[in-house]
Amino acid sequence: MKLIIAMIQPYKLPDVKQALFEAGVHKMTVTNALGCGQQKGFTETYRGVIHEVNLLKKVKLEIAVNTDFVQPTIDAIIKGARTGKIGDGKIFVLDLPECIRIRTGEKGQKAIG
């Protein structure tokens, strides 16, 4: 079992969701986030005052998958999120030692579904 965490551009969320659905991945958690990487932000002027914006809006996806769905999930995220420009995002793959479905008490791969 793996936990896949992806940081993507907010406007790419519909494309990523569509690619995930086509890959057979329907369960995910989506969170709005702020962050910066190579983009390093930007400056803007409002009423003559310069503001440095170095935390940009991102969307964080968290998807728990069984081992056989890891690569299809990664491929779907890349397919939906890639623009070829700086700021497309990152994907992190972590080991998931345990998963428990609260409603039924199921554990492991059965709990992920």
N, C-alpha and C positions, 0 to 999 in steps of 0.2 A: 504494500500500500504506500502511496506517495501523496504528498500535499504539494500541489502546484500553485505557486503565487505568481501572478503576472501584474506588472504595472504598465498601463497603456494610456494612450490619449483618450480623453472623454468622448470625443466625436467618433472614435473607432469602435466604441462599445457595441452598437448594433451589428457591425460587420463581424466582430469577434463572436458575438452570440450566435449569429447565423451560421458561421463556420463550425462552431462547437456543436450546434444542433445537428448539422449535416454529418458530423463525426460521431454522433450518438451520445454526446455528453450533454445532459440536460440539467445537472445539479451544480450550482455554483453560488458563491456569496460575492456580492459586489459592494464595494465601499468607495466613497469619494475620499480622495487623499490629496495632500500637498507634498511636493518634493521638487528636487532639482538634481540634475546630473550634468552631462556635458553641455546642456543648453545654458546653464548658469544664469538664467533669467534675462530680464530686460529692464530698461528704464523708460518711464513715461512722464510726461509733464501735464500736471493738472492745475489750472489757474496759476501758472507761473512757478509752481513748486515741482521740483524733480523728485519722483518716487522711484526707488529701486525695487523691482519685483523679482525676487530670486527664488520664491517658492511658487511653482506652477501647478495648476490643477491637473490631477491624474486620477485614474480609476484603478482600484486594486481588486483583482479577481482572486478568489481562493477556491480551489477545486480539489477535492479529495477523490482520488481514483485508485482503482485496482491496478496492479502492475501492467497488465496487458493493455490498459488505456492510456498509459503515460505518453508514448510517442504520438498517437493520434491526437491527443489533447494539445500537446506542444505544437504539432504541425498546424492544427486548426487556429490556435492563437496567433501564430506567425502569419498564417494566410490572411486572417482578418485584420491584424494590426499593422502590418508592414506597409510603410510608405517609401522607405529608402532614405528618409531624412533623419537628422539628429532628433531625438525625443520620441522615437517609436516605442521605447520601453524596454523592460527586462522581464525575464522569466526565471524563477527560482524553483528548483525541485528539491523537496525535503523528504526524508524518510518519515513515515507516519507509523509509529509503533503500535498504536491502538486506536480503534474507533468503536464507539458504542452508540447504538440507536436508543434513545431515551424511552420512546414509546414501548418497544418490545423487549429491550434488554439484549438484543442481538449484538454480537461482537465481531470484529474483524471484517473480512471482505463482504460478508452478508449485510453488515450494517451500512457499508458504503452504497451498495446497490448496484 
